[in-house]
Structures are given as C-alpha cells and as structure tokens.
Amino acid sequence: MDFIERKKDIDSAKMLSPLVWAYVGDSVYELFIRTHLTNTSNAKPHKLHIESIKYVKAKAQAELLKKISDNLTEEEKDIVRRGRNVQNHHVAKNSDVAEYAQSTAFESLIGYLYLTKQDNRLKEILNMCID
C-alpha cells in the first residue's frame, strides 16, 4: 500500500497503544480480505460482503491467530500479548470476551506491522491467513 503515506516514523509507531494498532489493523485486514475475495470471485457486492464476514468476525480472527502463532517471531508474540491484554471496554455482539481479546491481538499485530512499515512480513502473515 505504497499509495498511503505512513508519516509516523517507526519508533513513534512502536509507541502507539495496542488499541491504535488494532484500529488500523482492522481496516488493513478488511481491505486485504475484500481485495482477495474480489480477485478470486465474480460475486456481487452483497455476496462478497457476506463472504468477507466469515473472515473478519472476531471468532475467525481468534482462530487465525492460533493458526499462525507458531510462525510468529518473539517480537510479534509480544505485540500479540500486548494486544490481547489491553483494556478494551467493548465486546462484539457475536463473540465472547476471550475471542474478542484474541481478535484484538490479531488486529494489533496486523496494524503494528503495517504502521512499522514491515510490508513483506505483513504480506507473509496475511497470506498465511488465506491458505
């Protein structure tokens, strides 16, 4: 996503709250999934939306985190831990607290990699999610 200028330097991005990483990670992951579905399907927008929900809901993200966890570096595991443990006063209506914490951890990792401009690693991890 070179067309979106990430103005924060890497050290500043590392100092952001895990909830900020998750906020950005949510949109990065959603765009990745929407693009993937558009590239692999001729479905109409409503069908694409229904299909994308299967990937972006909290339960699915929590399961993805389990799937990729053995492939994470120590730094990435620390980011996940911070994202999981952050105080979040919101829980999605269709998930429990544990799933939501795991999905926040997943989104934190995606947002962290994006904001710290680790694009190659971000791509690797996103591709693990659709295999």
Order of alpha helices (4+ residues) and beta strands (2+ residues): alpha-alpha-alpha-alpha-alpha-alpha-alpha
